[in-house]
């Protein structure tokens, strides 16, 4: 296992942060799998999973079982890890720009379209290699102007040519779930069941330019651009990427992380990255649903939040999810009921127990799409 330090652009005199990556296997081997944790820096369960996964990868390497390669970035956001306000971690948005660390990644299909359009041929595998090289060259020519841009560029340089990309996050309070683009679902389905996902949210383009969709979207978006230009050469989906949500922020426990790391190792064996007996894929633990069918519950009134349902509960439309209580109301306290608008799994709730008017309370994975436009939260 090789440890590499990647200095980021220095934002001020005397200050420079460093991204650390670990590399296992022959750098030219396939398949290549890229994993990163804590791009939202206060989301720590994935970082603990990476700790246990690193140990398992080192053992596989000692045993001579590596067939492909793995790149592991255990702490993907050194900028956010250093941000604290009033003793609270503030790792979702960069202080200088207020930008979400997991948004605003570049449109790689647009970046390389003119470079590859006249060079593609009838060999799909050769076309994938051509596109990967074009992205490599484009990233090498990108001159970041800020520390945040340098972080985005470095992460993409490590991940852009991977066959599979796993971006490890978590929610406030949640059960295991994942987000993926539809083009990525077939190769990711075994991973969802190995991890025991209770919700699988599928979208074609969720909006906002998140890290995972920057990498998977390159392929289907480029294929569409080529088809629209009358270029009919084959271009396979060269990357399957997903955002894995390892339960809630407080679920930083060895028993969870050891089990999750074992599931990731089994998936690496399934992919042929690591030699071993093919794992038995468990029965599906949920039904995939469209991200456009996910309902975000909010409260129109402020007050103390009392949850009457918990993440993982299967709800019918109209079921009580939470009460929002105003103990200062004249006469008796006001109790506002927040109910499910769709049927499905309550897969995440908010950790704070006081909400303001319009505040978010939870998310339900509904089966019927009803939302349009940008589908991700802030």
Secondary structure, 3 states (H helix, E strand, C coil): CEEEEEECCCCECCECCEEEEEEECCCCCCCEEEEEECCCCCCCHHHHHHHHHHHHHHHHHHCCCECCEEEEECCCCHHHHCCEECCEECCCECCCCCCECCCCCCCHHHHHHHHHCCCCCCCHHHHHHHHHHHHHHHHHHCCCCCHHHHHHHHHHHHHCCCCEEEEEEEECEECCEEEEEHHHHHHHHHHHHHHCCCEEEEECCCCCCCHHHHHHHHHHHHHHHHHHCCCCCCCCCCCEEEEEEEEECCCCCHHHHHHHHHHHHHHHHHHCCECCCCCCCCCCCCCCEEHHHEEEEECCCCEEEEECCCCCCEECCCCEEEEEEECCCCCCCEEEEEECCCCEEEEEECCCCEECCCCEEEEEEECCCCCCCCCCCC
